[in-house]
Amino acid sequence: MEAKKGFRAVSKNLPMSPSKIRPIADHVRRKPYADAIAILDSLPNKGAGYLKKVIASAAANAMYQDQNLDEDSLFVAELLVDGGPSRKTIWPRSRGRADRQIKRSSHISVVLDQKAVN
């Protein structure tokens, strides 16, 4: 079994649909850490704030695990947005009927890695 490379951070059960977060994640995949944070700062979406928090947490994990690490050498190696548990609530309708409303949640996993020095 091969050990995974990189520095990980995971955020689970975020109250937002994965389909809303995935297009934002596509903007920052494979980008340098500083560029990814700058891109997420400029986006108005709520999901950008969630992604920024998780990426910053992975960077903090990297700095804690390797004291000699330079922040400029980090890049977003892997960024996964998966579906979490769904909450099903009742939505009252007219004439005593009811519809089901599905409130989806997300899990975000980030792996930051160092750029290869040539």
MMTF fields as JSON, N, C-alpha, C and O atoms, coordinates in Angstrom:
{
  "mmtfVersion": "1.0.0",
  "mmtfProducer": "UNKNOWN",
  "numBonds": 471,
  "numAtoms": 472,
  "numGroups": 118,
  "numChains": 1,
  "numModels": 1,
  "chainsPerModel": [1],
  "groupsPerChain": [118],
  "chainIdList": ["A"],
  "bondAtomList": [4, 2, 8, 6, 12, 10, 16, 14, 20, 18, 24, 22, 28, 26, 32, 30, 36, 34, 40, 38, 44, 42, 48, 46, 52, 50, 56, 54, 60, 58, 64, 62, 68, 66, 72, 70, 76, 74, 80, 78, 84, 82, 88, 86, 92, 90, 96, 94, 100, 98, 104, 102, 108, 106, 112, 110, 116, 114, 120, 118, 124, 122, 128, 126, 132, 130, 136, 134, 140, 138, 144, 142, 148, 146, 152, 150, 156, 154, 160, 158, 164, 162, 168, 166, 172, 170, 176, 174, 180, 178, 184, 182, 188, 186, 192, 190, 196, 194, 200, 198, 204, 202, 208, 206, 212, 210, 216, 214, 220, 218, 224, 222, 228, 226, 232, 230, 236, 234, 240, 238, 244, 242, 248, 246, 252, 250, 256, 254, 260, 258, 264, 262, 268, 266, 272, 270, 276, 274, 280, 278, 284, 282, 288, 286, 292, 290, 296, 294, 300, 298, 304, 302, 308, 306, 312, 310, 316, 314, 320, 318, 324, 322, 328, 326, 332, 330, 336, 334, 340, 338, 344, 342, 348, 346, 352, 350, 356, 354, 360, 358, 364, 362, 368, 366, 372, 370, 376, 374, 380, 378, 384, 382, 388, 386, 392, 390, 396, 394, 400, 398, 404, 402, 408, 406, 412, 410, 416, 414, 420, 418, 424, 422, 428, 426, 432, 430, 436, 434, 440, 438, 444, 442, 448, 446, 452, 450, 456, 454, 460, 458, 464, 462, 468, 466],
  "bondOrderList": [1, 1, 1, 1, 1, 1, 1, 1, 1, 1, 1, 1, 1, 1, 1, 1, 1, 1, 1, 1, 1, 1, 1, 1, 1, 1, 1, 1, 1, 1, 1, 1, 1, 1, 1, 1, 1, 1, 1, 1, 1, 1, 1, 1, 1, 1, 1, 1, 1, 1, 1, 1, 1, 1, 1, 1, 1, 1, 1, 1, 1, 1, 1, 1, 1, 1, 1, 1, 1, 1, 1, 1, 1, 1, 1, 1, 1, 1, 1, 1, 1, 1, 1, 1, 1, 1, 1, 1, 1, 1, 1, 1, 1, 1, 1, 1, 1, 1, 1, 1, 1, 1, 1, 1, 1, 1, 1, 1, 1, 1, 1, 1, 1, 1, 1, 1, 1],
  "groupList": [{"groupName": "MET", "atomNameList": ["N", "CA", "C", "O"], "elementList": ["N", "C", "C", "O"], "formalChargeList": [0, 0, 0, 0], "bondAtomList": [1, 0, 2, 1, 3, 2], "bondOrderList": [1, 1, 2], "singleLetterCode": "M", "chemCompType": "L-PEPTIDE LINKING"}, {"groupName": "GLU", "atomNameList": ["N", "CA", "C", "O"], "elementList": ["N", "C", "C", "O"], "formalChargeList": [0, 0, 0, 0], "bondAtomList": [1, 0, 2, 1, 3, 2], "bondOrderList": [1, 1, 2], "singleLetterCode": "E", "chemCompType": "L-PEPTIDE LINKING"}, {"groupName": "ALA", "atomNameList": ["N", "CA", "C", "O"], "elementList": ["N", "C", "C", "O"], "formalChargeList": [0, 0, 0, 0], "bondAtomList": [1, 0, 2, 1, 3, 2], "bondOrderList": [1, 1, 2], "singleLetterCode": "A", "chemCompType": "L-PEPTIDE LINKING"}, {"groupName": "LYS", "atomNameList": ["N", "CA", "C", "O"], "elementList": ["N", "C", "C", "O"], "formalChargeList": [0, 0, 0, 0], "bondAtomList": [1, 0, 2, 1, 3, 2], "bondOrderList": [1, 1, 2], "singleLetterCode": "K", "chemCompType": "L-PEPTIDE LINKING"}, {"groupName": "GLY", "atomNameList": ["N", "CA", "C", "O"], "elementList": ["N", "C", "C", "O"], "formalChargeList": [0, 0, 0, 0], "bondAtomList": [1, 0, 2, 1, 3, 2], "bondOrderList": [1, 1, 2], "singleLetterCode": "G", "chemCompType": "PEPTIDE LINKING"}, {"groupName": "PHE", "atomNameList": ["N", "CA", "C", "O"], "elementList": ["N", "C", "C", "O"], "formalChargeList": [0, 0, 0, 0], "bondAtomList": [1, 0, 2, 1, 3, 2], "bondOrderList": [1, 1, 2], "singleLetterCode": "F", "chemCompType": "L-PEPTIDE LINKING"}, {"groupName": "ARG", "atomNameList": ["N", "CA", "C", "O"], "elementList": ["N", "C", "C", "O"], "formalChargeList": [0, 0, 0, 0], "bondAtomList": [1, 0, 2, 1, 3, 2], "bondOrderList": [1, 1, 2], "singleLetterCode": "R", "chemCompType": "L-PEPTIDE LINKING"}, {"groupName": "VAL", "atomNameList": ["N", "CA", "C", "O"], "elementList": ["N", "C", "C", "O"], "formalChargeList": [0, 0, 0, 0], "bondAtomList": [1, 0, 2, 1, 3, 2], "bondOrderList": [1, 1, 2], "singleLetterCode": "V", "chemCompType": "L-PEPTIDE LINKING"}, {"groupName": "SER", "atomNameList": ["N", "CA", "C", "O"], "elementList": ["N", "C", "C", "O"], "formalChargeList": [0, 0, 0, 0], "bondAtomList": [1, 0, 2, 1, 3, 2], "bondOrderList": [1, 1, 2], "singleLetterCode": "S", "chemCompType": "L-PEPTIDE LINKING"}, {"groupName": "ASN", "atomNameList": ["N", "CA", "C", "O"], "elementList": ["N", "C", "C", "O"], "formalChargeList": [0, 0, 0, 0], "bondAtomList": [1, 0, 2, 1, 3, 2], "bondOrderList": [1, 1, 2], "singleLetterCode": "N", "chemCompType": "L-PEPTIDE LINKING"}, {"groupName": "LEU", "atomNameList": ["N", "CA", "C", "O"], "elementList": ["N", "C", "C", "O"], "formalChargeList": [0, 0, 0, 0], "bondAtomList": [1, 0, 2, 1, 3, 2], "bondOrderList": [1, 1, 2], "singleLetterCode": "L", "chemCompType": "L-PEPTIDE LINKING"}, {"groupName": "PRO", "atomNameList": ["N", "CA", "C", "O"], "elementList": ["N", "C", "C", "O"], "formalChargeList": [0, 0, 0, 0], "bondAtomList": [1, 0, 2, 1, 3, 2], "bondOrderList": [1, 1, 2], "singleLetterCode": "P", "chemCompType": "L-PEPTIDE LINKING"}, {"groupName": "ILE", "atomNameList": ["N", "CA", "C", "O"], "elementList": ["N", "C", "C", "O"], "formalChargeList": [0, 0, 0, 0], "bondAtomList": [1, 0, 2, 1, 3, 2], "bondOrderList": [1, 1, 2], "singleLetterCode": "I", "chemCompType": "L-PEPTIDE LINKING"}, {"groupName": "ASP", "atomNameList": ["N", "CA", "C", "O"], "elementList": ["N", "C", "C", "O"], "formalChargeList": [0, 0, 0, 0], "bondAtomList": [1, 0, 2, 1, 3, 2], "bondOrderList": [1, 1, 2], "singleLetterCode": "D", "chemCompType": "L-PEPTIDE LINKING"}, {"groupName": "HIS", "atomNameList": ["N", "CA", "C", "O"], "elementList": ["N", "C", "C", "O"], "formalChargeList": [0, 0, 0, 0], "bondAtomList": [1, 0, 2, 1, 3, 2], "bondOrderList": [1, 1, 2], "singleLetterCode": "H", "chemCompType": "L-PEPTIDE LINKING"}, {"groupName": "TYR", "atomNameList": ["N", "CA", "C", "O"], "elementList": ["N", "C", "C", "O"], "formalChargeList": [0, 0, 0, 0], "bondAtomList": [1, 0, 2, 1, 3, 2], "bondOrderList": [1, 1, 2], "singleLetterCode": "Y", "chemCompType": "L-PEPTIDE LINKING"}, {"groupName": "GLN", "atomNameList": ["N", "CA", "C", "O"], "elementList": ["N", "C", "C", "O"], "formalChargeList": [0, 0, 0, 0], "bondAtomList": [1, 0, 2, 1, 3, 2], "bondOrderList": [1, 1, 2], "singleLetterCode": "Q", "chemCompType": "L-PEPTIDE LINKING"}, {"groupName": "THR", "atomNameList": ["N", "CA", "C", "O"], "elementList": ["N", "C", "C", "O"], "formalChargeList": [0, 0, 0, 0], "bondAtomList": [1, 0, 2, 1, 3, 2], "bondOrderList": [1, 1, 2], "singleLetterCode": "T", "chemCompType": "L-PEPTIDE LINKING"}, {"groupName": "TRP", "atomNameList": ["N", "CA", "C", "O"], "elementList": ["N", "C", "C", "O"], "formalChargeList": [0, 0, 0, 0], "bondAtomList": [1, 0, 2, 1, 3, 2], "bondOrderList": [1, 1, 2], "singleLetterCode": "W", "chemCompType": "L-PEPTIDE LINKING"}],
  "groupTypeList": [0, 1, 2, 3, 3, 4, 5, 6, 2, 7, 8, 3, 9, 10, 11, 0, 8, 11, 8, 3, 12, 6, 11, 12, 2, 13, 14, 7, 6, 6, 3, 11, 15, 2, 13, 2, 12, 2, 12, 10, 13, 8, 10, 11, 9, 3, 4, 2, 4, 15, 10, 3, 3, 7, 12, 2, 8, 2, 2, 2, 9, 2, 0, 15, 16, 13, 16, 9, 10, 13, 1, 13, 8, 10, 5, 7, 2, 1, 10, 10, 7, 13, 4, 4, 11, 8, 6, 3, 17, 12, 18, 11, 6, 8, 6, 4, 6, 2, 13, 6, 16, 12, 3, 6, 8, 8, 14, 12, 8, 7, 7, 10, 13, 16, 3, 2, 7, 9],
  "groupIdList": [1, 2, 3, 4, 5, 6, 7, 8, 9, 10, 11, 12, 13, 14, 15, 16, 17, 18, 19, 20, 21, 22, 23, 24, 25, 26, 27, 28, 29, 30, 31, 32, 33, 34, 35, 36, 37, 38, 39, 40, 41, 42, 43, 44, 45, 46, 47, 48, 49, 50, 51, 52, 53, 54, 55, 56, 57, 58, 59, 60, 61, 62, 63, 64, 65, 66, 67, 68, 69, 70, 71, 72, 73, 74, 75, 76, 77, 78, 79, 80, 81, 82, 83, 84, 85, 86, 87, 88, 89, 90, 91, 92, 93, 94, 95, 96, 97, 98, 99, 100, 101, 102, 103, 104, 105, 106, 107, 108, 109, 110, 111, 112, 113, 114, 115, 116, 117, 118],
  "secStructList": [7, 7, 7, 7, 7, 1, 3, 3, 3, 3, 3, 3, 3, 3, 1, 1, 7, 2, 2, 2, 2, 2, 2, 2, 2, 2, 2, 2, 6, 6, 7, 5, 2, 2, 2, 2, 2, 2, 2, 2, 2, 2, 7, 7, 7, 2, 2, 2, 2, 2, 2, 2, 2, 2, 2, 2, 2, 2, 2, 2, 2, 2, 2, 2, 2, 7, 6, 6, 7, 7, 4, 4, 4, 3, 3, 3, 3, 3, 3, 3, 3, 3, 3, 7, 7, 7, 3, 3, 3, 3, 3, 3, 7, 4, 4, 4, 7, 3, 3, 3, 3, 3, 3, 7, 7, 3, 3, 3, 3, 3, 3, 3, 3, 3, 7, 7, 7, 7],
  "xCoordList": [0.84, 0.0, 0.885, 1.797, 0.613, 1.425, 0.908, -0.296, 1.838, 1.444, 1.111, 1.791, 0.058, -0.344, 0.612, 1.047, 0.927, 1.775, 0.92, -0.277, 1.551, 0.864, 0.312, 0.435, -0.296, -0.852, -2.364, -2.835, -3.121, -4.562, -5.348, -4.875, -6.543, -7.542, -8.903, -9.112, -9.824, -11.157, -12.192, -12.015, -13.271, -14.408, -15.643, -15.904, -16.4, -17.545, -18.861, -18.903, -19.922, -21.288, -21.522, -22.21, -20.958, -21.202, -22.617, -23.03, -23.36, -24.769, -24.953, -25.637, -24.333, -24.476, -24.361, -23.595, -25.103, -25.129, -23.776, -23.157, -23.305, -22.044, -22.073, -21.043, -23.249, -23.338, -23.093, -22.77, -23.241, -22.946, -21.473, -20.946, -20.81, -19.408, -18.448, -17.371, -18.828, -17.918, -17.458, -16.272, -18.328, -17.828, -16.799, -15.9, -16.925, -15.952, -14.644, -13.566, -14.739, -13.535, -12.751, -11.524, -13.451, -12.77, -11.865, -10.889, -12.171, -11.351, -9.986, -9.016, -9.889, -8.646, -7.873, -6.786, -8.397, -7.662, -6.35, -6.306, -5.269, -3.915, -3.29, -2.336, -3.805, -3.254, -2.316, -2.465, -1.358, -0.534, -1.414, -2.478, -0.947, -1.735, -2.126, -3.292, -1.178, -1.465, -2.488, -3.375, -2.358, -3.314, -4.716, -5.714, -4.779, -6.075, -6.79, -7.992, -6.058, -6.665, -7.12, -8.191, -6.324, -6.694, -7.947, -8.822, -8.035, -9.213, -10.451, -11.496, -10.336, -11.488, -11.911, -13.096, -10.95, -11.286, -12.131, -13.009, -11.858, -12.542, -13.92, -14.703, -14.226, -15.522, -16.585, -16.305, -17.8, -18.848, -19.628, -20.472, -19.361, -20.152, -19.886, -18.783, -20.909, -20.777, -19.832, -19.079, -19.874, -19.009, -17.531, -16.686, -17.211, -15.818, -15.256, -14.083, -16.083, -15.645, -15.35, -14.369, -16.195, -15.949, -14.647, -13.841, -14.446, -13.23, -11.986, -10.965, -12.077, -10.931, -10.523, -9.335, -11.521, -11.243, -10.513, -9.561, -10.959, -10.356, -8.946, -8.045, -8.739, -7.41, -6.452, -5.294, -6.923, -6.082, -5.743, -4.643, -6.67, -6.411, -5.354, -4.494, -5.407, -4.393, -3.024, -2.017, -2.978, -1.708, -1.174, 0.03, -2.06, -1.635, -1.103, -0.122, -1.745, -1.251, 0.138, 1.003, 0.341, 1.643, 2.722, 3.824, 2.408, 3.387, 3.699, 4.825, 2.718, 2.916, 3.768, 4.621, 3.526, 4.243, 5.663, 6.548, 5.893, 7.227, 7.566, 7.105, 8.376, 8.686, 9.501, 9.44, 10.256, 11.107, 10.383, 10.986, 9.117, 8.341, 8.035, 7.692, 8.163, 7.82, 6.399, 6.054, 5.583, 4.182, 4.056, 3.073, 5.04, 4.985, 5.203, 4.891, 5.736, 5.995, 4.793, 4.858, 3.706, 2.523, 1.582, 1.447, 0.932, -0.117, -1.226, -1.01, -2.403, -3.562, -3.44, -3.754, -2.985, -2.76, -4.058, -4.252, -4.937, -6.18, -7.284, -7.086, -8.434, -9.574, -10.842, -11.266, -11.44, -12.626, -13.822, -13.715, -14.951, -16.208, -17.194, -17.648, -17.521, -18.425, -19.722, -19.789, -20.729, -22.014, -22.012, -21.459, -22.626, -22.774, -24.193, -24.929, -24.575, -25.936, -26.967, -26.714, -28.119, -29.2, -30.244, -30.6, -30.723, -31.815, -33.112, -33.212, -34.097, -35.385, -36.383, -36.651, -36.924, -37.894, -39.228, -39.291, -40.264, -41.606, -41.867, -41.576, -42.414, -42.727, -44.247, -44.792, -44.936, -46.403, -46.888, -46.344, -47.917, -48.52, -50.0, -50.503, -50.679, -52.108, -52.946, -52.505, -54.162, -55.147, -54.648, -55.047, -53.776, -53.343, -52.309, -51.978, -51.795, -50.764, -49.397, -49.262, -48.398, -47.032, -46.065, -46.29, -44.984, -43.907, -42.67, -42.54, -41.781, -40.516, -39.478, -39.387, -38.713, -37.638, -36.329, -36.16, -35.414, -34.139, -33.083, -32.803, -32.502, -31.431, -30.116, -29.834, -29.325, -28.093, -26.932, -26.943, -25.926, -24.716, -23.501, -23.632, -22.316, -21.103, -19.959, -19.924, -19.022, -17.739, -16.67, -16.708, -15.71, -14.616, -13.309, -13.033, -12.492, -11.172, -10.134, -10.28, -9.082, -8.03, -6.69, -6.421, -5.848, -4.471, -3.574, -3.658, -2.714, -1.709, -0.391, -0.093, 0.395, 1.697, 2.721, 2.373, 3.995, 5.071, 5.349, 5.232, 5.715, 6.145, 7.504, 8.33, 7.73, 9.034, 10.063, 9.853, 11.189, 12.262, 13.186, 13.732, 13.363, 14.229, 15.64, 16.509],
  "yCoordList": [-1.183, 0.0, 1.247, 1.373, 2.133, 3.332, 4.455, 4.702, 5.134, 6.266, 7.465, 7.722, 8.193, 9.355, 10.51, 10.761, 11.204, 12.382, 13.609, 13.622, 14.633, 15.9, 16.122, 15.28, 17.272, 17.705, 17.844, 18.567, 17.141, 17.023, 17.918, 18.295, 18.242, 18.871, 18.442, 18.356, 18.175, 17.703, 18.509, 18.801, 18.864, 19.505, 18.709, 18.469, 18.301, 17.44, 18.123, 19.044, 17.638, 18.06, 19.565, 20.187, 20.136, 21.55, 21.708, 20.925, 22.701, 22.828, 23.476, 24.49, 22.878, 23.391, 22.213, 21.279, 22.262, 21.191, 21.061, 22.076, 19.836, 19.657, 20.252, 20.693, 20.267, 20.812, 22.315, 22.864, 22.995, 24.424, 24.684, 25.741, 23.736, 23.934, 23.462, 24.036, 22.427, 21.855, 22.852, 22.847, 23.711, 24.67, 25.644, 26.089, 25.972, 26.862, 26.112, 26.68, 24.829, 24.01, 23.869, 23.778, 23.849, 23.728, 24.924, 24.796, 26.08, 27.274, 27.159, 27.739, 26.422, 26.435, 25.127, 25.048, 24.1, 22.839, 23.039, 23.713, 22.444, 22.48, 23.875, 24.102, 24.798, 26.157, 26.274, 25.526, 27.196, 27.471, 27.978, 28.557, 27.747, 28.08, 29.558, 29.878, 30.459, 31.895, 32.302, 33.115, 31.732, 32.043, 31.523, 32.195, 30.332, 29.746, 30.613, 30.853, 31.084, 31.942, 33.266, 33.768, 33.831, 35.09, 34.918, 35.785, 33.81, 33.543, 33.413, 33.983, 32.654, 32.431, 33.709, 33.899, 34.597, 35.886, 36.744, 37.485, 36.637, 37.503, 36.973, 37.706, 35.724, 35.159, 35.49, 35.433, 35.833, 36.217, 35.031, 35.221, 33.812, 32.653, 32.248, 32.424, 31.708, 31.209, 30.003, 29.834, 29.177, 28.006, 28.363, 27.579, 29.537, 29.97, 30.156, 29.874, 30.628, 30.786, 29.452, 29.323, 28.442, 27.105, 26.527, 25.976, 26.657, 26.13, 26.835, 26.198, 28.155, 28.92, 28.462, 28.338, 28.209, 27.744, 26.407, 26.217, 25.482, 24.149, 24.213, 23.544, 25.001, 25.129, 25.799, 25.393, 26.821, 27.475, 26.508, 26.561, 25.639, 24.642, 23.644, 23.256, 23.225, 22.312, 22.978, 22.326, 24.278, 25.009, 25.114, 24.986, 25.344, 25.408, 24.045, 23.981, 22.958, 21.615, 21.399, 20.791, 21.904, 21.762, 22.524, 22.013, 23.74, 24.544, 23.919, 24.021, 23.286, 22.657, 21.392, 21.123, 20.623, 19.356, 19.548, 18.756, 20.583, 20.837, 22.306, 23.177, 22.576, 23.956, 24.697, 25.924, 23.978, 24.608, 24.834, 25.294, 24.52, 24.614, 26.07, 26.866, 26.405, 27.74, 27.717, 26.83, 28.67, 28.727, 28.874, 28.42, 29.501, 29.707, 28.42, 28.365, 27.375, 26.124, 25.174, 24.085, 25.57, 24.711, 24.935, 26.05, 23.849, 23.968, 22.976, 22.023, 23.208, 22.362, 21.115, 21.147, 20.024, 18.791, 18.033, 17.447, 18.042, 17.278, 18.035, 18.532, 18.12, 18.821, 18.051, 18.035, 17.413, 16.604, 17.222, 17.66, 17.255, 17.702, 16.557, 16.257, 15.918, 14.774, 15.125, 16.083, 14.35, 14.546, 13.97, 12.898, 14.68, 14.215, 13.718, 13.48, 13.563, 13.112, 14.176, 15.375, 13.722, 14.629, 14.661, 13.631, 15.855, 16.024, 16.145, 16.929, 15.371, 15.431, 16.11, 15.629, 17.221, 17.951, 18.002, 17.773, 18.298, 18.401, 19.854, 20.776, 20.039, 21.366, 21.44, 20.846, 22.153, 22.201, 22.843, 23.845, 22.238, 22.739, 22.995, 22.759, 23.472, 23.776, 22.503, 21.419, 22.654, 21.584, 20.419, 19.273, 20.719, 19.695, 18.729, 17.746, 18.994, 18.11, 18.523, 19.549, 17.721, 18.044, 17.48, 16.401, 18.217, 17.756, 17.547, 18.103, 16.745, 16.539, 17.487, 17.667, 18.075, 18.972, 18.328, 17.993, 18.155, 17.51, 18.596, 19.343, 18.672, 19.635, 18.866, 18.07, 19.119, 18.357, 18.979, 20.168, 18.149, 18.635, 18.097, 17.222, 18.626, 18.309, 17.948, 18.351, 17.176, 16.917, 17.448, 17.159, 18.23, 18.752, 18.18, 18.247, 17.608, 17.088, 17.799, 17.892, 18.302, 19.028, 18.399, 18.054, 18.253, 17.828, 18.873, 19.117, 19.488, 20.412, 19.664, 18.837, 19.951, 19.308, 20.357, 21.471, 19.978, 20.88, 20.743, 19.66, 21.848, 21.791, 21.116, 21.285, 20.356, 19.7, 20.747, 21.546, 20.743, 21.696, 21.081, 19.999, 21.775, 21.245, 21.691, 21.352],
  "zCoordList": [0.0, 0.0, 0.0, 0.817, -0.895, -1.051, -0.161, -0.09, 0.521, 1.369, 0.48, -0.514, 0.85, 0.06, 0.296, 1.42, -0.781, -0.682, -0.434, -0.722, 0.102, 0.243, 1.632, 2.52, 1.791, 3.062, 2.893, 2.016, 3.744, 3.572, 4.52, 5.593, 4.096, 4.961, 4.435, 3.225, 5.351, 4.981, 5.753, 6.935, 5.072, 5.72, 5.343, 4.165, 6.351, 6.094, 6.47, 7.286, 5.847, 6.145, 5.968, 6.776, 4.929, 4.635, 4.078, 3.223, 4.545, 4.139, 2.77, 2.639, 1.754, 0.396, -0.569, -0.331, -1.624, -2.607, -3.314, -3.635, -3.561, -4.28, -5.681, -6.19, -6.308, -7.666, -7.694, -8.748, -6.551, -6.491, -6.187, -6.534, -5.546, -5.157, -6.252, -6.418, -6.995, -8.003, -9.068, -9.399, -9.629, -10.624, -10.047, -10.76, -8.775, -8.134, -7.939, -8.109, -7.579, -7.383, -8.685, -8.663, -9.816, -11.103, -11.379, -12.117, -10.802, -11.007, -10.341, -10.829, -9.236, -8.448, -8.489, -7.917, -9.143, -9.241, -9.982, -11.012, -9.448, -10.043, -10.073, -10.816, -9.289, -9.23, -8.025, -7.058, -8.07, -6.881, -5.734, -5.953, -4.521, -3.329, -3.31, -3.079, -3.549, -3.486, -4.551, -4.29, -5.747, -6.817, -6.475, -6.736, -5.894, -5.539, -4.508, -4.625, -3.497, -2.478, -3.095, -2.754, -3.992, -4.649, -5.509, -5.512, -6.234, -7.067, -6.198, -6.51, -5.094, -4.222, -3.512, -3.237, -3.209, -2.598, -3.538, -3.094, -4.844, -5.797, -6.199, -6.804, -5.878, -6.255, -5.21, -4.012, -5.641, -4.689, -4.115, -3.239, -4.594, -4.191, -2.746, -2.229, -2.109, -0.743, -0.7, 0.259, -1.731, -1.8, -1.866, -1.433, -2.402, -2.466, -1.063, -0.82, -0.145, 1.241, 1.889, 2.622, 1.628, 2.162, 1.614, 2.364, 0.294, -0.324, 0.205, 0.463, 0.364, 0.859, 2.251, 2.548, 3.109, 4.467, 4.474, 5.232, 3.628, 3.598, 3.017, 3.522, 1.971, 1.373, 2.358, 2.466, 3.077, 4.086, 5.223, 5.774, 5.571, 6.605, 6.156, 6.947, 4.894, 4.363, 4.354, 4.629, 4.039, 4.058, 5.483, 5.704, 6.447, 7.844, 8.302, 9.043, 7.864, 8.171, 7.58, 8.209, 6.361, 5.707, 6.47, 6.668, 6.896, 7.636, 9.001, 9.488, 9.605, 10.912, 10.788, 11.634, 9.725, 9.561, 9.051, 9.377, 8.258, 7.702, 7.928, 7.19, 8.955, 9.347, 8.276, 8.206, 7.448, 6.432, 5.116, 4.146, 5.074, 3.842, 3.501, 4.375, 2.218, 1.739, 1.186, 0.406, 1.578, 1.15, -0.365, -0.951, -0.998, -2.449, -3.232, -4.422, -2.583, -3.286, -3.257, -3.826, -2.608, -2.514, -3.688, -4.191, -4.119, -5.123, -4.782, -4.034, -5.334, -5.07, -5.94, -7.129, -5.342, -6.093, -6.332, -7.397, -5.354, -5.456, -4.736, -3.627, -5.361, -4.768, -5.129, -6.285, -4.119, -4.333, -3.624, -2.479, -4.301, -3.698, -3.852, -4.956, -2.731, -2.742, -2.035, -1.264, -2.305, -1.656, -0.251, -0.007, 0.654, 2.021, 2.245, 1.288, 3.491, 3.768, 3.397, 3.518, 2.947, 2.565, 3.667, 4.24, 3.95, 4.917, 4.14, 3.196, 4.536, 3.854, 4.779, 5.88, 4.325, 5.13, 4.392, 3.184, 5.114, 4.541, 4.156, 4.918, 2.969, 2.453, 2.292, 1.362, 3.177, 3.111, 1.809, 1.345, 1.244, 0.015, 0.269, 1.367, -0.742, -0.576, -0.466, -0.846, 0.061, 0.197, 1.059, 0.852, 2.026, 2.967, 2.438, 3.102, 1.254, 0.697, 1.23, 1.898, 0.93, 1.34, 0.309, -0.239, 0.047, -0.828, 0.026, 1.116, -0.487, 0.205, -0.38, -1.594, 0.495, 0.081, 0.514, 1.686, -0.412, -0.11, 0.04, -0.897, 1.233, 1.495, 1.482, 2.377, 0.456, 0.258, 1.024, 1.341, 1.317, 1.982, 1.227, 0.371, 1.549, 0.806, 1.74, 2.903, 1.195, 1.831, 0.87, -0.326, 1.401, 0.583, 1.109, 2.307, 0.197, 0.535, -0.321, -1.54, 0.327, -0.382, -0.053, 1.098, -1.074, -0.871, -1.518, -2.722, -0.71, -1.225, -1.297, -0.436, -2.317, -2.468, -2.872, -3.264, -2.768, -3.163, -4.65, -5.224, -5.257, -6.649, -6.708, -5.811, -7.761, -7.92, -8.283, -9.195, -7.563, -7.825, -8.849, -8.634, -9.973, -11.06, -10.869, -11.672]
}
